[in-house]
């Protein structure tokens, strides 16, 4: 690569805005990349269609790899069919053309991410999901195999996430507290069945969203809503882990505080007189050690073998060794103990069996929530790396790939839902991962650890796992002040209200209620904005035959008795419903915002001209409403004209009977022709 191209694009250059993720970040990442890709589901020019070298130097100039792949070989048969296969199954493009020059970076990236992911997954499975450690480890190893075949991102790492594991844990706890006469007595069996039911439905919902091309969901939800949700999740996770770190787990089981607010009050009441001293000392010592090691690594960026040292894995190994030698378990410290790799009668089982079906209906809402939140995390991470390394990302195909991954994972009972992470994916790319081979290596290492490493973690204190999770959520709190200052500076009061509303509902009630209520409010705001037809009043520029919006051109002349309205968007059932009221307000008060109790500022119009150059389409409901509106004006004696009508809407006008209602003489190609007719009257 030339030096000039390298200087043009530095993939490590931070953005002004921090990244937003529900992942438990390893560090506070910056660089949320603005992603506007909305490609069709079939696009022959996509990189996966074989037009670009997989793993070669990026178009943006970023250093994608020192090695390149040969141009993808077309499959035998119809080249068009071959391109379709490579588009929908990207692995058929990169696996046959994989270059050994990429193997070193992919293996190093896979092993490094696995070293971080193993203790993280164990923590998520036990502390957040309230299940066996193997459920988190299987989620970090089974779904990535399927994603590596179908995913469009080359660096995305798919594994369990903190917020999603927390939602699974809440569902598991709810069912375990259910009626003992209707639920199995074995809590482990209940947990496996609930987790399997959720993961199965997550896979189905995500796949359906992808097949119906609903990948635009990532732009429907506001950043403020996500920030409120992420912050609330960080608080909920921290409170859950503080109970373990203070050694209050047994007392919690006795008093059984339900909401996060109840648990905060529980900690405030009992942390100072009922804590377990050895557990508390170990927990906070480990947390401070992890913070120190992470901070110290920042001073050794030039030495990759120090900077990439997996401090979490080092602390886990060291604390396990010390716990065994000093027999902390004899002092009352809870340890991980024996962890049998058990998934039931068989390792792979059909997920929709008799033990799971009873939990499908009760976990549907949780599964839908996990699908939406997990996709938002994943698409942000995928687009960030796609922009950085110069390959395109399809949100629709990402939904299908993530759905297939979770469906595949649900065949191993108890596997947690798995989605992409901004942090892990960025680390994967930084170390040298250039293809999904890195994810396959990572999955292989995690599987080996699941079957051969867990017995060595027998003496690992559970409070150490809680400290590890607290470390991961610290970065989520670090991003909050930046967003608060930003929203305050620009006066985004609605966004601030959404942020605090989401946070409050999530903490006072639960995370599911918080995000659902905020989603409903966010969608209502979107509907409210989209229901207002964008219109403007036109006036004539003095001494010319040009017509401009009077709001932008104060000198524009308003024609007495005539209202010239330019509709600035296509008409549909949503934005046409209020068209009559909007026109009445424009007719009486003009474009300025005025209270309806004020006296009219304009005389009632006897001529109404619609400038419709920006109207590209009209649906049936809009035509029906528009017909009724024109009929009302005509009965009132108002003369109506329509100008700049495109062929498509013109055909709809004819079919809806509007042309017959107004007559051919009411339609003109230009506004000037229509106004000449008006002035002749």
Residue pairs with C-beta under 8 A, 6 or more apart in sequence:
1 57
1 61
1 63
5 57
5 61
6 61
6 63
7 61
8 60
8 61
9 58
9 60
9 61
9 62
10 62
11 60
11 62
11 63
11 388
11 389
11 429
12 430
13 31
14 30
14 31
15 30
15 31
15 32
15 33
17 30
17 32
17 482
17 486
18 28
18 29
18 30
18 32
18 479
18 482
18 483
19 25
19 29
19 30
19 31
19 32
19 380
19 384
19 422
19 479
20 32
20 223
20 226
20 227
20 230
20 380
20 479
21 29
21 230
21 377
21 380
21 381
21 421
21 422
21 423
22 161
22 162
22 163
22 164
22 226
22 229
22 230
22 233
22 373
22 376
22 377
23 161
23 162
23 163
23 377
23 421
23 422
23 423
23 424
24 120
24 161
24 162
24 237
24 423
24 469
24 472
24 473
24 476
25 422
25 423
25 472
25 473
25 475
25 476
26 116
26 423
26 424
26 427
26 472
26 475
27 294
27 423
27 475
28 475
28 478
28 479
29 422
29 423
29 426
29 475
31 384
32 380
32 384
33 383
33 384
33 387
33 388
35 218
35 379
35 380
35 383
35 384
35 386
35 387
35 393
37 383
37 386
37 392
37 393
37 394
37 395
38 215
38 216
38 395
39 46
39 392
39 394
41 213
41 394
41 396
41 397
42 84
42 87
43 49
43 87
43 394
44 83
44 87
45 51
46 87
46 392
46 394
47 54
47 391
47 392
48 86
48 87
48 90
48 93
48 152
49 83
49 86
49 87
49 93
50 71
50 72
50 74
50 82
50 83
50 86
50 93
52 59
52 391
53 68
53 69
53 70
53 71
53 72
54 69
54 72
54 93
54 94
54 97
54 154
54 435
55 64
55 65
55 67
55 68
55 69
55 94
55 99
55 102
55 154
55 434
55 435
56 64
56 65
56 68
56 69
57 63
57 64
57 65
57 68
57 390
58 64
58 388
58 389
58 390
58 391
59 390
60 387
60 388
60 389
60 390
61 390
62 388
62 389
62 390
64 389
64 390
64 434
65 101
65 102
65 105
65 432
65 434
66 101
66 105
67 99
67 100
67 101
67 102
67 434
68 99
68 101
69 94
69 97
69 98
69 99
69 102
70 97
70 99
71 97
72 86
72 93
72 94
72 96
72 97
73 96
73 97
74 82
74 83
75 81
75 82
75 85
75 86
75 92
76 82
85 92
86 92
86 93
88 150
88 397
89 149
89 150
90 149
90 150
90 151
90 152
91 148
91 149
91 150
91 436
94 154
94 435
94 436
98 435
98 437
102 434
102 435
102 437
103 437
104 432
105 431
105 432
105 433
105 434
105 438
106 432
106 433
106 434
106 435
106 437
106 438
106 441
107 437
107 438
107 441
108 431
108 432
109 427
109 428
109 429
109 431
109 432
109 433
109 438
109 441
109 442
110 428
110 433
110 437
110 438
110 439
110 440
110 441
110 442
110 444
110 445
111 441
111 442
111 445
112 308
112 310
112 427
112 431
113 157
113 424
113 427
113 428
113 431
113 433
113 438
113 442
114 441
114 442
114 445
114 446
114 449
115 310
115 312
115 313
115 445
116 310
116 312
116 313
116 424
116 427
117 140
117 157
117 159
117 424
117 442
117 446
118 137
118 140
118 313
118 445
118 446
118 449
118 453
119 312
119 313
119 316
119 465
119 468
120 136
120 159
120 312
120 468
120 472
121 133
121 136
121 137
121 139
121 140
121 159
121 160
121 446
122 133
122 136
122 137
122 336
122 457
122 465
123 136
123 465
123 466
123 468
123 469
124 136
124 139
124 160
124 161
124 162
124 165
124 416
124 469
125 131
125 132
125 133
125 134
125 135
125 136
125 137
125 139
125 160
125 165
125 416
126 132
126 133
126 136
126 336
126 462
126 465
127 240
127 241
127 244
127 462
127 465
127 466
127 469
128 162
128 165
128 166
128 168
128 169
128 237
128 240
128 469
129 135
129 136
129 160
129 165
129 166
129 168
129 169
129 172
129 191
129 195
129 416
130 169
130 172
130 173
130 176
130 191
131 168
131 169
131 172
131 188
131 191
131 192
131 195
131 414
131 416
132 188
132 191
132 339
132 342
132 414
133 336
133 339
133 454
134 339
134 341
134 342
134 343
134 414
134 450
134 454
135 191
135 192
135 195
135 414
135 415
135 416
136 160
136 165
136 416
137 446
137 447
137 449
137 450
137 454
138 343
138 409
138 412
138 414
138 415
138 416
138 450
139 159
139 160
139 409
139 415
139 416
139 417
139 418
140 159
140 160
140 418
140 442
140 443
140 446
141 443
141 444
141 446
141 447
141 450
142 408
142 409
142 411
142 412
142 415
142 418
142 443
143 158
143 159
143 405
143 406
143 408
143 409
143 415
143 418
144 157
144 158
144 159
144 405
144 418
144 439
144 440
144 442
144 443
145 408
145 440
145 443
146 401
146 404
146 405
146 407
146 408
146 409
147 156
147 158
147 401
147 402
147 404
147 405
147 436
147 439
148 436
148 437
148 439
148 440
148 443
149 436
150 397
150 400
150 401
150 404
150 405
151 158
151 382
151 397
151 398
151 401
151 402
151 405
151 436
152 382
152 386
152 391
152 392
152 393
152 394
152 397
152 398
152 401
153 381
153 382
153 385
153 386
153 391
153 393
153 398
153 420
153 425
154 385
154 389
154 391
154 433
154 434
154 435
154 436
155 385
155 389
155 425
155 426
155 428
155 429
155 433
155 434
155 438
156 378
156 381
156 382
156 385
156 420
156 425
156 439
157 420
157 421
157 424
157 425
157 428
157 438
157 439
157 442
158 378
158 402
158 405
158 418
158 419
158 420
158 439
159 418
159 419
159 421
159 424
160 416
160 417
160 418
161 374
161 377
161 417
161 418
161 419
161 421
162 233
162 237
162 469
162 472
162 473
163 229
163 230
163 233
163 237
163 373
163 511
164 370
164 373
164 374
164 416
164 417
164 419
165 416
166 233
166 236
166 237
166 240
166 511
167 366
167 369
167 370
167 511
167 512
168 194
168 195
168 198
168 366
168 370
168 416
168 417
170 366
170 510
170 511
170 512
171 194
171 198
171 362
171 363
171 366
172 190
172 191
172 194
172 195
175 183
175 190
175 194
175 359
175 362
176 183
176 187
176 190
176 191
177 256
183 190
184 190
184 193
184 355
189 355
191 414
192 343
192 344
192 413
192 414
193 355
193 356
193 358
193 359
193 413
194 359
194 363
195 413
195 414
195 415
195 416
196 351
196 356
196 410
196 413
196 414
196 415
197 351
197 356
197 359
197 360
197 363
197 367
198 363
198 366
198 367
198 370
198 417
199 351
199 406
199 409
199 410
199 415
199 416
199 417
200 351
200 352
200 356
200 360
200 406
200 407
200 410
201 360
201 363
201 364
201 367
201 368
201 371
202 367
202 370
202 371
202 374
202 403
202 406
202 417
203 403
203 404
203 405
203 406
203 407
203 408
203 409
203 410
204 403
204 407
205 367
205 368
205 371
205 403
206 371
206 374
206 375
206 399
206 400
206 402
206 403
206 406
207 399
207 400
207 403
207 404
207 407
208 403
209 215
209 217
209 371
209 375
209 399
209 403
210 396
210 397
210 398
210 399
210 400
210 401
210 402
210 403
211 400
213 396
214 396
214 399
215 379
215 394
215 395
215 396
215 398
215 399
216 395
217 372
217 375
217 376
217 395
218 375
218 376
218 379
218 380
218 395
220 522
220 523
220 526
221 372
221 376
221 519
221 522
222 495
222 498
222 522
223 483
223 495
224 483
224 487
224 492
224 494
224 495
224 496
224 498
224 499
225 498
225 499
225 502
225 518
225 519
225 522
226 376
227 479
227 480
227 483
227 499
228 498
228 499
228 500
228 501
228 502
228 503
228 506
228 514
228 518
229 373
229 502
229 503
229 506
229 511
229 514
229 515
229 518
230 476
230 479
231 476
231 477
231 480
231 499
231 503
232 502
232 503
232 505
232 506
232 507
232 511
232 514
233 473
233 476
233 506
233 511
234 473
234 476
234 477
235 260
235 503
235 506
235 507
236 260
236 506
236 507
236 511
237 469
237 470
237 473
238 470
238 473
239 260
239 263
239 264
239 267
240 263
241 466
241 467
241 469
241 470
242 267
242 271
242 466
242 470
243 249
243 252
243 263
243 266
243 267
244 279
244 283
244 334
244 462
244 463
244 465
244 466
245 279
245 280
245 283
245 284
245 287
245 463
245 466
245 467
245 470
246 267
246 270
246 271
246 275
246 276
246 279
246 280
246 283
247 275
247 276
247 277
247 278
247 279
247 280
247 332
247 333
247 463
248 266
248 267
248 270
248 271
248 274
248 275
248 276
249 334
251 270
251 274
252 263
252 266
255 266
257 263
257 265
257 266
259 508
259 509
259 510
260 506
260 507
260 508
260 510
261 507
261 508
276 332
276 333
278 328
278 331
278 332
278 333
279 332
279 333
279 334
279 461
279 463
282 319
282 328
282 333
282 461
282 463
282 464
283 463
283 464
283 466
283 467
284 467
286 315
286 319
286 463
286 464
286 467
286 468
287 467
287 470
287 471
289 315
290 311
290 312
290 315
290 467
290 468
290 471
291 471
291 474
293 309
293 311
293 314
293 315
294 311
294 471
297 306
297 307
297 309
297 311
298 307
300 306
300 307
301 307
308 431
312 468
312 471
315 464
315 468
316 457
316 460
316 464
316 468
319 460
319 461
319 464
320 456
320 457
320 458
320 459
320 460
322 328
323 329
323 333
323 335
323 459
323 460
323 461
324 458
324 459
328 335
328 459
328 461
329 335
329 459
333 461
333 463
334 461
334 462
334 463
335 458
335 459
335 460
335 461
335 462
336 457
336 458
336 459
336 460
336 461
336 462
336 465
337 458
338 455
338 458
339 454
339 455
339 457
341 450
341 451
341 454
343 349
343 412
343 413
343 414
344 413
347 412
348 411
348 412
349 411
349 412
349 413
350 411
351 410
351 411
351 413
352 360
365 512
365 516
366 512
369 512
369 515
369 516
370 417
372 519
373 515
374 402
374 417
374 419
374 420
375 398
375 399
375 402
375 419
377 419
377 420
377 421
377 422
378 398
378 402
378 419
378 420
379 393
379 395
379 398
379 420
380 422
381 420
381 421
381 422
381 425
381 426
382 393
382 398
382 420
382 425
383 393
384 422
384 425
384 426
385 425
385 426
385 429
386 392
386 393
388 429
389 429
389 434
402 419
402 420
405 418
406 417
406 418
409 415
409 416
409 417
409 418
428 438
428 439
432 438
433 439
483 499
484 496
486 492
487 495
487 496
487 499
488 496
494 525
498 518
498 521
498 522
501 517
501 518
501 521
502 514
502 515
502 517
502 518
503 514
504 514
505 513
505 514
505 517
505 518
506 513
506 514
506 515
507 514
527 574
530 574
530 575
531 574
531 575
531 577
531 578
532 575
532 578
532 582
533 567
533 569
533 571
533 575
533 576
533 578
533 579
533 582
534 567
534 568
534 569
534 575
535 565
535 566
535 567
535 568
535 582
535 583
535 586
536 549
536 550
536 551
536 565
536 566
536 568
536 591
537 549
537 550
537 551
537 558
537 563
537 564
537 565
537 566
537 586
537 590
537 591
538 547
538 548
538 549
538 550
538 556
538 564
538 565
538 566
538 611
538 671
539 547
539 548
539 549
539 550
539 553
539 556
539 557
539 558
539 559
539 564
540 546
540 547
540 556
540 557
540 559
540 675
541 547
541 548
541 553
541 555
541 556
541 557
542 555
542 556
542 557
545 672
547 556
547 564
547 611
547 671
547 672
547 675
548 556
549 556
549 566
549 591
550 556
550 558
550 590
550 591
551 591
558 602
559 607
559 675
559 678
560 603
561 603
561 605
561 606
561 607
562 605
562 606
562 607
562 608
562 609
562 675
562 678
563 583
563 586
563 587
563 605
563 607
563 608
563 609
564 609
564 611
564 671
564 675
565 583
565 586
565 608
565 609
565 610
565 611
566 610
566 611
566 612
566 613
566 614
567 610
567 611
567 612
567 614
567 615
568 614
569 575
569 614
569 615
570 614
570 615
570 616
570 617
570 618
571 579
571 615
571 617
571 618
571 619
571 622
571 623
571 626
571 649
572 617
572 618
572 619
572 621
572 622
573 619
573 621
573 622
573 625
575 622
576 621
576 622
576 625
576 626
577 625
579 625
579 626
579 629
580 625
580 629
580 632
583 608
583 629
585 594
585 596
587 602
587 604
587 605
588 600
588 601
588 602
588 604
589 598
589 600
589 601
589 602
590 601
590 602
592 601
594 601
605 638
606 637
606 638
606 639
607 638
607 639
607 641
607 678
607 681
608 633
608 638
608 639
608 640
608 641
609 640
609 641
609 642
609 643
609 671
609 674
609 675
609 678
610 640
610 641
610 642
610 643
611 643
611 644
611 671
612 642
612 643
612 644
612 645
612 646
612 649
613 643
613 644
613 646
615 645
615 646
615 649
616 646
616 648
616 649
617 648
617 649
618 626
618 648
618 649
618 652
618 653
620 656
623 652
623 653
623 655
623 656
623 658
624 656
626 656
626 658
627 656
627 657
627 658
627 661
630 640
630 658
630 661
630 662
631 661
633 640
634 640
634 661
634 662
639 678
639 681
640 662
640 666
641 666
641 667
641 668
641 674
641 677
641 678
642 653
642 662
642 666
642 667
642 668
643 667
643 668
643 669
643 670
643 671
643 673
643 674
644 669
644 670
644 671
645 653
645 667
650 659
650 667
653 659
654 660
659 667
668 674
668 677
